Amino acid sequence: MNFRLPLCCILIVCLIVGQVIARQSGVLLQPDAVAYGMGGAGIAASKTVSYYLLNPAANASLKSIAYSISHTYWLGVFNFEQAQAGFKLRYGAITAGVRYLYLDTKPTVYNDNNDTHVLTFNNVTLAGSYALSVQKHFRSGITMKYISEEIAQEKGNALLFDAGVQKGFVLPAGSTGEDLTFGLSVRNIGSAVKLGSQEVKPVLSISAGVRYVPIDPLCILADIEKQSERHSIGAFGASYSLPANIELRSGVQLQERLSVQSGIGVKLNFKAVDVFLDYSFSYASFVETSHWLTVRISYWNSHTSVYPESVSEKESKLPVTLEPDDLEESSIGKSETNTLTE
């Protein structure tokens, strides 16, 4: 209890000061506002239904049915729309999603050597994923993605695959859930996108991450990623849950430039349904502010053994070992317990 006030103050300072630093930075696309608010870290996490885009193993801990819808105004130039849906099966869980990235302007017409050209850009990604708890605290998953892209009226498509695993540990002096989790994922395995006479190779990414919960309200994430033909990426993020179903988030990402993102989440409780409203943002010195908005919905039933309750209720009624993010969600709302950076 003595740690909560100082930790809360530190995260609030990060929310304010971090944005000043971030004005000198760039940003990258992330699965949703939750991940974006923590610097994009999440290879070892299963925080929302969209996290399968970082690690296909994430949704193996899905409890029931979860939905996520996101809108992003990115770099002052693009709109980025996303929708994800996850379903718990008898063995494992399946997730389906669609992502649409497009210019926030009308097609630009320009002349070059008396030839007329129309500048257009859009990218559509359709994804399907399956995740399974192979053993207690060990999860694996695979994702298939179909990508269709149009650049300057040249169209192309590709079929890519992701694969990942997560392994959790319950520390002797820790809480009743997974206190320490390691994750590994490989993303964008597949063929190049053919745009007219050119071929654009996908960015192959190999990522490793760790998730640590030193005390129940605090979650710390750290990732390192190596991309083909690009520099390595480092990401670090943290979230802190307040009593009134509010979660503060802040994170740092380093890829040539330093990027600092911040965010906040609010959980609304309804009968058999939990609704989460998430917002995060970042500045870049050379473009406008980027904003992320995500609405998440989780359905559950009273027979689910570890769905969010207060700690006292868990101790009195549920003598079980909690899955990775149950304790975090019990304070603010990780009810899905699951959610390409191309």
C-alpha positions as CSV (number, residue, x, y, z in Angstrom):
1,M,0.0,0.0,0.0
2,N,2.9,2.4,0.7
3,F,4.1,2.1,-2.9
4,R,0.8,3.0,-4.6
5,L,0.8,6.8,-4.1
6,P,4.5,7.3,-5.3
7,L,3.9,5.0,-8.3
8,C,0.7,6.8,-9.2
9,C,2.5,10.1,-9.1
10,I,5.3,8.8,-11.3
11,L,2.9,7.7,-14.0
12,I,1.0,11.0,-13.9
13,V,4.3,12.8,-14.4
14,C,5.1,10.5,-17.3
15,L,1.7,11.4,-18.9
16,I,2.6,15.1,-18.8
17,V,6.4,15.3,-19.2
18,G,6.5,12.4,-21.7
19,Q,4.5,14.3,-24.2
20,V,7.1,17.2,-24.3
21,I,9.9,14.7,-25.1
22,A,7.7,13.0,-27.7
23,R,7.4,16.1,-29.8
24,Q,10.9,15.2,-31.1
25,S,9.8,11.6,-32.0
26,G,8.0,9.5,-34.6
27,V,5.4,6.9,-34.0
28,L,4.5,3.4,-35.2
29,L,1.2,1.6,-35.8
30,Q,0.1,-0.5,-32.9
31,P,-2.8,-3.0,-32.2
32,D,-5.0,-0.6,-30.2
33,A,-5.0,2.4,-27.8
34,V,-3.9,0.2,-24.9
35,A,-0.7,-1.0,-26.6
36,Y,0.0,2.4,-28.0
37,G,-0.3,4.0,-24.6
38,M,2.5,1.8,-23.3
39,G,5.0,2.3,-26.1
40,G,3.8,-0.6,-28.2
41,A,5.3,-3.2,-25.7
42,G,3.2,-6.3,-25.3
43,I,4.9,-9.5,-26.7
44,A,4.5,-11.1,-23.3
45,A,1.1,-9.6,-22.5
46,S,-2.5,-10.6,-23.1
47,K,-4.0,-7.3,-22.2
48,T,-6.7,-7.0,-24.9
49,V,-8.2,-9.1,-27.7
50,S,-6.1,-7.1,-30.2
51,Y,-2.7,-8.3,-28.7
52,Y,-2.7,-11.3,-31.0
53,L,-1.3,-8.9,-33.6
54,L,1.8,-8.6,-31.4
55,N,1.9,-12.3,-30.4
56,P,-0.6,-14.9,-31.7
57,A,-0.3,-16.7,-28.4
58,A,-1.9,-13.9,-26.4
59,N,-5.6,-14.9,-26.8
60,A,-5.1,-18.4,-25.5
61,S,-6.3,-17.0,-22.1
62,L,-9.5,-15.6,-23.6
63,K,-12.4,-16.2,-21.2
64,S,-15.5,-15.9,-23.4
65,I,-16.3,-13.4,-26.2
66,A,-14.4,-10.1,-26.7
67,Y,-14.7,-7.3,-29.3
68,S,-12.5,-4.3,-30.0
69,I,-13.0,-1.3,-32.3
70,S,-10.4,1.3,-32.8
71,H,-10.0,4.6,-34.7
72,T,-6.7,6.4,-35.2
73,Y,-5.8,9.7,-36.6
74,W,-2.2,8.9,-37.4
75,L,0.6,11.5,-38.2
76,G,-2.1,14.0,-39.2
77,V,-2.2,12.3,-42.6
78,F,-3.8,8.8,-42.2
79,N,-6.9,7.3,-40.8
80,F,-6.5,3.9,-39.4
81,E,-9.6,1.8,-38.6
82,Q,-9.6,-1.6,-36.8
83,A,-12.0,-4.2,-35.6
84,Q,-11.2,-7.5,-33.8
85,A,-13.4,-10.3,-32.4
86,G,-12.2,-13.2,-30.2
87,F,-14.1,-16.3,-29.2
88,K,-13.3,-18.9,-26.6
89,L,-13.5,-22.5,-27.8
90,R,-13.5,-25.8,-25.9
91,Y,-9.9,-26.1,-26.9
92,G,-8.2,-22.7,-27.4
93,A,-9.6,-19.5,-28.9
94,I,-10.0,-18.0,-32.3
95,T,-9.7,-14.4,-33.3
96,A,-10.6,-12.5,-36.5
97,G,-9.8,-9.0,-37.4
98,V,-9.7,-6.3,-40.1
99,R,-7.5,-3.3,-40.4
100,Y,-7.9,-0.4,-42.9
101,L,-5.2,2.3,-43.3
102,Y,-5.9,5.2,-45.8
103,L,-5.0,8.8,-46.6
104,D,-7.1,11.4,-44.9
105,T,-7.2,13.5,-48.1
106,K,-8.7,13.2,-51.5
107,P,-6.5,11.6,-54.2
108,T,-3.9,14.0,-55.4
109,V,-3.6,14.6,-59.2
110,Y,-0.3,15.8,-60.6
111,N,1.4,16.0,-64.0
112,D,4.8,14.5,-64.8
113,N,6.1,14.9,-68.4
114,N,2.7,15.6,-69.7
115,D,1.4,12.4,-68.0
116,T,-1.3,12.6,-65.4
117,H,-0.9,10.6,-62.2
118,V,-3.2,10.1,-59.2
119,L,-1.6,9.7,-55.8
120,T,-3.6,7.2,-53.7
121,F,-2.8,4.9,-50.8
122,N,-4.7,2.4,-48.8
123,N,-3.9,-0.9,-47.0
124,V,-6.4,-3.5,-46.0
125,T,-5.4,-6.5,-43.7
126,L,-7.7,-9.4,-42.9
127,A,-6.4,-11.7,-40.1
128,G,-7.4,-15.0,-38.5
129,S,-5.7,-16.4,-35.5
130,Y,-5.8,-19.6,-33.3
131,A,-4.3,-19.8,-29.8
132,L,-4.0,-22.7,-27.4
133,S,-2.9,-23.2,-23.8
134,V,-0.5,-26.2,-24.4
135,Q,0.3,-26.5,-20.7
136,K,-0.5,-24.6,-17.6
137,H,1.1,-21.1,-18.0
138,F,2.4,-22.0,-21.5
139,R,0.5,-20.7,-24.6
140,S,1.1,-20.8,-28.3
141,G,-0.6,-19.4,-31.4
142,I,-0.5,-18.8,-35.1
143,T,-2.0,-16.0,-37.3
144,M,-2.7,-15.8,-41.0
145,K,-2.9,-12.4,-42.7
146,Y,-4.1,-11.4,-46.1
147,I,-2.9,-8.0,-47.1
148,S,-4.1,-5.9,-50.0
149,E,-2.4,-2.6,-50.8
150,E,-2.8,0.2,-53.3
151,I,0.0,2.8,-53.9
152,A,-0.3,5.4,-56.7
153,Q,-2.9,3.3,-58.4
154,E,-0.7,0.2,-58.3
155,K,-2.4,-2.7,-56.5
156,G,-0.9,-5.8,-54.9
157,N,-1.6,-8.4,-52.2
158,A,0.3,-11.0,-50.1
159,L,-0.4,-13.8,-47.6
160,L,1.7,-13.6,-44.4
161,F,1.9,-15.7,-41.2
162,D,2.8,-14.9,-37.6
163,A,3.7,-17.4,-34.8
164,G,4.3,-16.9,-31.1
165,V,4.6,-18.4,-27.6
166,Q,4.2,-17.2,-24.0
167,K,5.5,-18.8,-20.8
168,G,4.4,-17.6,-17.4
169,F,5.7,-18.1,-13.9
170,V,4.2,-17.6,-10.4
171,L,6.9,-16.2,-8.1
172,P,7.0,-17.4,-4.5
173,A,6.7,-14.0,-3.1
174,G,4.3,-12.7,-5.8
175,S,0.5,-12.4,-6.1
176,T,-2.0,-15.2,-6.9
177,G,-1.5,-14.9,-10.7
178,E,1.3,-14.9,-13.2
179,D,3.9,-12.5,-11.8
180,L,6.4,-13.0,-14.6
181,T,5.8,-13.8,-18.3
182,F,8.1,-14.2,-21.2
183,G,7.0,-14.0,-24.8
184,L,8.5,-14.7,-28.3
185,S,6.9,-14.0,-31.7
186,V,7.9,-14.0,-35.4
187,R,5.7,-11.9,-37.7
188,N,5.3,-11.4,-41.4
189,I,6.5,-14.7,-42.8
190,G,5.6,-15.0,-46.4
191,S,5.8,-13.7,-49.9
192,A,6.4,-10.1,-51.2
193,V,3.7,-7.7,-52.2
194,K,3.6,-7.2,-56.0
195,L,2.9,-3.6,-56.9
196,G,2.8,-3.5,-60.7
197,S,6.3,-4.5,-61.9
198,Q,7.8,-4.1,-58.4
199,E,8.0,-6.4,-55.4
200,V,7.9,-5.0,-51.9
201,K,9.2,-7.5,-49.3
202,P,7.3,-7.7,-46.0
203,V,9.2,-6.5,-42.9
204,L,10.1,-9.7,-41.1
205,S,10.0,-9.1,-37.3
206,I,11.4,-11.3,-34.5
207,S,10.4,-10.0,-31.1
208,A,11.0,-11.0,-27.4
209,G,9.3,-9.5,-24.4
210,V,8.8,-9.7,-20.7
211,R,5.9,-8.8,-18.4
212,Y,6.3,-8.3,-14.7
213,V,3.7,-7.5,-12.0
214,P,5.6,-6.4,-8.8
215,I,2.4,-5.4,-7.1
216,D,-1.2,-5.9,-8.2
217,P,-2.0,-2.4,-9.5
218,L,1.3,-2.1,-11.5
219,C,2.2,-3.9,-14.7
220,I,5.6,-3.4,-16.4
221,L,6.3,-4.5,-20.0
222,A,9.5,-4.5,-22.0
223,D,10.2,-5.7,-25.6
224,I,13.0,-5.8,-28.1
225,E,12.4,-6.4,-31.8
226,K,14.7,-7.0,-34.8
227,Q,13.2,-6.2,-38.2
228,S,14.7,-7.1,-41.5
229,E,16.3,-4.2,-43.3
230,R,15.7,-1.9,-40.4
231,H,17.1,-1.0,-37.0
232,S,16.2,-2.8,-33.9
233,I,13.3,-1.5,-31.9
234,G,13.1,-1.3,-28.1
235,A,9.8,-0.6,-26.2
236,F,9.1,-0.1,-22.5
237,G,5.7,0.6,-20.9
238,A,3.8,0.5,-17.6
239,S,0.2,0.7,-16.5
240,Y,-1.1,1.5,-13.0
241,S,-4.7,0.8,-12.0
242,L,-6.6,3.3,-9.8
243,P,-9.5,2.3,-7.6
244,A,-12.3,4.0,-9.7
245,N,-11.9,1.6,-12.7
246,I,-9.3,3.9,-14.2
247,E,-5.9,2.9,-15.6
248,L,-3.0,5.2,-16.4
249,R,-0.5,4.2,-19.1
250,S,2.8,5.5,-20.4
251,G,5.6,4.1,-22.5
252,V,8.7,4.7,-24.6
253,Q,9.7,3.3,-28.0
254,L,13.0,3.7,-29.6
255,Q,13.4,3.2,-33.4
256,E,16.0,5.7,-34.7
257,R,13.9,8.4,-32.9
258,L,12.5,8.3,-29.4
259,S,8.8,8.1,-29.1
260,V,6.9,8.6,-25.9
261,Q,3.2,7.7,-25.7
262,S,0.7,8.1,-22.9
263,G,-2.9,7.0,-22.4
264,I,-5.8,6.3,-20.0
265,G,-8.5,3.6,-19.8
266,V,-11.9,3.5,-18.1
267,K,-13.9,0.4,-17.4
268,L,-17.7,0.4,-17.2
269,N,-19.4,-2.5,-15.5
270,F,-22.7,-3.8,-16.8
271,K,-24.6,-7.1,-16.2
272,A,-22.6,-9.9,-17.9
273,V,-20.8,-7.2,-20.0
274,D,-17.8,-5.0,-19.4
275,V,-17.1,-2.0,-21.6
276,F,-13.7,-0.4,-21.8
277,L,-12.9,3.1,-23.2
278,D,-9.2,3.6,-24.1
279,Y,-7.5,6.7,-25.3
280,S,-3.8,7.4,-26.0
281,F,-1.8,10.0,-27.9
282,S,1.7,11.0,-29.0
283,Y,3.4,14.0,-30.6
284,A,5.9,14.1,-33.5
285,S,7.7,17.3,-34.2
286,F,7.3,17.0,-38.0
287,V,3.6,16.1,-38.1
288,E,0.4,16.7,-36.2
289,T,-0.6,14.9,-33.0
290,S,-1.6,11.2,-33.3
291,H,-4.7,10.0,-31.4
292,W,-5.9,6.5,-30.7
293,L,-9.4,5.7,-29.6
294,T,-10.5,2.1,-28.7
295,V,-13.8,0.7,-27.5
296,R,-13.6,-2.9,-26.1
297,I,-16.5,-5.1,-25.1
298,S,-16.3,-8.4,-23.1
299,Y,-19.1,-10.8,-22.5
300,W,-18.8,-13.3,-19.7
301,N,-21.0,-15.5,-17.4
302,S,-21.1,-16.2,-13.7
303,H,-19.6,-19.7,-14.3
304,T,-16.3,-18.3,-15.6
305,S,-13.9,-19.2,-12.8
306,V,-11.6,-16.2,-12.8
307,Y,-13.5,-13.3,-14.3
308,P,-12.8,-9.8,-12.8
309,E,-13.9,-9.5,-9.2
310,S,-12.4,-7.7,-6.3
311,V,-9.4,-9.3,-4.6
312,S,-11.5,-10.2,-1.5
313,E,-14.0,-12.0,-3.6
314,K,-11.3,-14.0,-5.4
315,E,-9.8,-15.0,-2.1
316,S,-13.1,-16.0,-0.6
317,K,-14.7,-17.8,-3.6
318,L,-12.0,-18.8,-6.1
319,P,-9.2,-21.0,-4.8
320,V,-7.6,-21.1,-8.3
321,T,-4.5,-19.8,-10.0
322,L,-5.3,-16.8,-12.1
323,E,-4.2,-16.4,-15.7
324,P,-1.7,-13.7,-16.8
325,D,-3.7,-10.5,-16.7
326,D,-6.6,-11.3,-14.5
327,L,-5.3,-9.4,-11.5
328,E,-4.5,-6.3,-13.6
329,E,-7.9,-6.4,-15.1
330,S,-9.7,-6.9,-11.8
331,S,-8.6,-3.3,-10.9
332,I,-9.4,-1.5,-14.1
333,G,-10.4,-4.0,-16.7
334,K,-8.4,-6.5,-18.6
335,S,-11.4,-8.7,-18.9
336,E,-10.5,-10.3,-22.2
337,T,-7.2,-11.4,-20.8
338,N,-5.8,-11.8,-24.2
339,T,-5.0,-8.2,-27.1
340,L,1.3,-6.3,-37.1
341,T,3.3,-3.7,-36.6
342,E,4.3,-3.9,-40.1
